[in-house]
Amino acid sequence: MATSPRIRVRAHAKINLTLHVRGKRDDGYHELETVFQSLALHDVLTCWLRPGPFSIRCDDPGVPVDERNLIWRAAQRLWEMLGRQGSVRGVEIALGKQIPMLAGLGGGSADAAAALVALSRVWAAERRIDLAAVAAQVGADVPYFLMGGTALGLSRGDDLYPLPDLPPYQVVLGLPAFGVSTVDAYGWFDRDGAGASRTRVAGVAGIPAWPGRHLIVANDLEAPVAARHPEIGTLRDRLIKGGARAAAMTGSGSAVFGLFDSVIPAGRAARALAGAGVMALVTKTVDRRTCLRGPRMVAR
């Protein structure tokens, strides 16, 4: 097999500006109402054809590079949708990892969506396959990362409606020294009861979102997670004290985000977190157009 151009795709992280859990479904998932928002923070995925079995390599040794990685699942589902038999072969993917794992930032799902975009290009399948349909089979969050920007997610989070992009915000991410699995977070929510989960977080705030409208930043999973990990509440309080317009845990955690109007207070808040021994990242929101920039061919 001849070598092919290398295709490079960015996989943008997300935060959940709102996340409301409306109940448990018969299929085991939860009924959600969430507002997703893309961040400038991103992984980089590079894909190319080469003889041999499918392989993933990553610059972070903590990332699995076998069937546990959603990239692998995405590749296999696209391969099968193209009518190909057996296991994926003839392609390699290199992943440059920047999005922290087990943080609620969607890194695994973003990588899977980027893999679908890259593989559809190298396999010349862009016009033959509905990537959103494939993405929904890979994971509930994966379809969002084919859209990006500000979006409303219903059902499992995969019934998507694009919203007008928010005004730009600086975002400080506080990252505790522990991760939280999605299974644990939703299990704690079910165990504590929805009412308790929605009333234990004080100081919920709104942000200017669209002309004449505010968006209330809140996460129903925050209280049950913070009940087991009080550091979540401490991080949130520190970000608010540091000048964030609003702060909340994202997704199932463990990352907590604060939204700031400008770079200077965001940097000051991040330094304060670092001074308290917490890993902090400063990034910003990005719009849908930025997220939908196509894959790039790069030199070998």
N, C-alpha and C positions, 0 to 999 in steps of 0.2 A: 504493500500500500504506500502510495506516495505521501510525503509529508504535506501538511496543509498549513495555511496561515494560522497564526495563533489569534484567538478571539478573546478579548478582555472585556469583562463586564463588572460594573460596580454593584455591590449588594448593600443597599442603605439600611441602617438600623431604623427602628420605629419606637415611638412611645405611644401609650394609650392615654390620650387627654381625658377621656372618660371611659369607664368600664362598669357597666351595670349588668348584673347577673339576674336574669328573669326566671330562672328555674331550671330543673334538670329535664332533659329530653329522654325519650324512650330508647334512643340509640346510645345513651351513656354520656353524650356531650351535654353542655349547658347552653341554654338559650341566652344569647348575649345582645347587648346594645352598646357599641363602643365607637369612639371616634379615634381613628388612627392618625398619626402624624409622622412623616418621614424626617430623619435627621441627616445632617451632613456626614456623620460618622458612618463608615462603610468598610466592608471587606472587599477584596478584589479577587475575582475568579478568572483564571486564564485556562482556555480549553483548546486542545488541538488533537487532530487525528494522528495515530501512530499504531503500528502493528502490535498485537498482543491483547491480553485481557484488560478490561477497564481498570483504571487505578486513579486514586485520589492521593495527592500529597499536600501537606500543610506545614506552614512554618511554626505552628503552635503544637507542641507535642501532646498537649492535653486534648486535642480534637481527634475523635475517632475517624479513621479513614477506611472503614469497612461498611458493611450493611447498616450499621447503627447511624450513619450519617445520612441526613435527608437528601444530600446531593446524590447519593447512591440510589435512593428510592426514586428520586425524580428521573434520573437517567434510565433506570429500569422501566418505569412506567412509560416514558416517551418512546423508548426502544420497542416496547410491546405495541403501543399505539401505531407505530410505523409498520407493524406486521412482521417484525423481525423475531426470530426464534432464539430461545436459550437466553443466556446471560449477555449483558452488554460487553462489547469488545471493540477494539480498534480506536479507543479514545482515552485521553488522559486529561485530568483536571488538576491544576495547582491552585491552592487557596491561600491567599494572604489574609491572615486573621487580625482584625482590629476590634470587632464587636465582642465584648465580654460574654462568656457563656453563662447559662442559668441565671440571667439577670432580668428577663422579661423584655429584652430589646429586640427579640425576633431574629437573632443572627442565623440560626439554623434554617428557618423558613426563608429568610432573605437569600441565603446561599442557594437553597433549592430552586427558588424562582430564577436567580441569575443563571444557574446551571441549565434550566429549561431554555432560557433565551440563547445562551451560548451554544448548546447542543443543537437547537433547532437551526442555527446558522451553519454549523459545521456539517450537519447532516442534510442541509438544504431542504428543511421541512417547514420553513416559516409560513408558507402559504397553504400547507396541507393539514395542519394540526391546530386545533383550538387549545392554545397553551393554558388558558384559564381553566378549561375542563380537566386537563391533566393535573394542573396545580391543585385543584380541589381534591383529587385522589391522593395527593402526597401529604397534605396537612391542611388543617382548617385555616391557618394564617397565610399560607403560601399564595393564594390568589391576590391578596392585598398587595404583595410586593411586585406584582406585575402592573399595578396601577400607581401606587405611591402617592405622595402629597397628603392632603387632608381628605379623609374619607370616612363615611359612616359604614360600620359593619353590623349586620343583623344575623339572625340564626346562629350558626356556630362562629360567626365573624366572617363568613365567606360569601354572604349575600351583601354585595358591596354597592355603595352609591357615592360617586365622587362629590365632594363638597368644594365650594370655593376655597382656594388656598388661604390659610391664615396669614395675618401680618407676620413678618419675620420676628422670631424671638431667639435670644441666646439661651442655651440650655446647659445647665450644670447637672451632671450625673454623679450621684454619690453611690459608690459601689461597696457594700459591706464585704467582709471577708468570707461570706458564705453564699451559696446559691440556694434557690428554692425551686423545686420541681413543680411543674404544672399540676401533676396529679396530687401532690401534697396540698397545694394552695386551694384547689377546688374541693378537696376532701375536707379541709378545715372549714371552708365556707359552709359546706353541707352540714357538718357536725355542729357548728356554732349557731346556725339558723340565720336566715337572710336578714331578719329584722335587726338582730344584734350586730351583724356585719356592717349594716348601713348607718348605724347610729353611734358607733364608738369613735369615729374619726372626727375630731373637732376642727373648726377653723377652715372648712372648705371654702375655696375662693373662686371667683370668676375672673376671666381674662377677656379683654376686647378681642372679638373674633372676626365679625363681619360688620359692615356699617350698621350702627344702631343695635347691635346684638352682642351679648356676652355669652361665654361658654363656661359652665361650671365644671371645674376640674375635680374629679372624684373617682375613686376606684373601690368597688365593693369588696375586692379581695384584700385590700390593705389592712383592714382591722383584724381579720383572722390570722393573717401572716404576722402582723405586728404583735399580736397576743403571744405568739411563740418566739418571735424575734423582736424584742423591744427596740433594737437598734434602728429599725425602720422608722418608728415614730420619732426617735431622736434626730435622725437625718432630716426628716421632713421639717421638724421644728427649726433646725439649724439653717436650712435653706430659706425658710420664711423670715427668720431673724436676720439673715444676710441680705434681704431685700427682694427675694423672689416674689413676683406677683401671685404665683400659685405654686404649689408643690404637691407631689403625690407619688406613690409607688407606681411603676409601670407594669402592666401585664400581671403575671403571677409573681413578680419580684425576681431578684431581690433589689434591683436598682431603684433609686428614688430620684426623680427629676425635679428641678426648679426652673421656672421660666422667668427670664430677665429681659428688660427692655434694651440693654446695651452691654457692651463688652466689659467695661470697667467694673461695674458691680458684680457681674458674673465671675470675672477673674478673682475679685476679692473674696467672693463666697467660696470659690473652689480652693483658694489658698487656705481659708479658714478650716475647711474640711480636712485638707491635707495636714494642717497643723494639729488637728485632733486625731491623726492617725488613720483617716479614711481615704481610700483611693478616690480621686475625683477627676472627671474629664469635662472639658468645656467643648461644646459643639454648638450647632444652631439648627433651627428648622430649615427644611428646603422644600421647594414647591414641586408640583407634579412634573413640570417640564424638565426640571433637573433630573428627577428620577427616571424619566422615560428616554433619556438620551441613549441612543442605540449602542450596541457593542462596537468595539474598536478592533481593527486588525493591527497587530503589533509585530515588530521585527522579532525574529528568533533570538 
